[in-house]
Amino acid sequence: MIVFKDKSLKIRWINLGIVYQLEGNVSKEEALKIVESLH
């Protein structure tokens, strides 16, 4: 789940029972890089 709200970003990525969560002021471009790095 990816939520953009008020320039803040919350990414929750569940893989093999592991939850990665990142919160903060991140641009969409940076967020896409983060998501791609999790694949």
Contact map, one row per residue, 1 for C-alpha under 8 A:
111000000011100000000000000000000000000
111100001111000000000000000000000000000
111110001110000000000000000000000000000
011111111100000000000000000000000000000
001111111000000000000000000000000000000
000111110000000000000000000000000000000
000111111000000000000000111000000000000
000111111100000000000011110000000000000
011110111110000000000111111000100000000
011100011111000000001111000000000000000
111000001111100000011110000000000000000
110000000111110000111100000000000000000
100000000011111001111000000000000000000
000000000001111111110000000000000000000
000000000000111111100000000000000000000
000000000000011111000000000000000000000
000000000000011111100000000000000000000
000000000000111111110000000000000000000
000000000001111011111000000000000000000
000000000011110001111100000000000000000
000000000111100000111110000000000000000
000000001111000000011111000000000000000
000000011110000000001111100000000000000
000000011100000000000111110000000000000
000000111000000000000011111000000000000
000000111000000000000001111101100000000
000000101000000000000000111111100000000
000000000000000000000000011111110000000
000000000000000000000000001111111000000
000000000000000000000000011111111100000
000000001000000000000000011111111110000
000000000000000000000000000111111111000
000000000000000000000000000011111111100
000000000000000000000000000001111111110
000000000000000000000000000000111111111
000000000000000000000000000000011111111
000000000000000000000000000000001111111
000000000000000000000000000000000111111
000000000000000000000000000000000011111
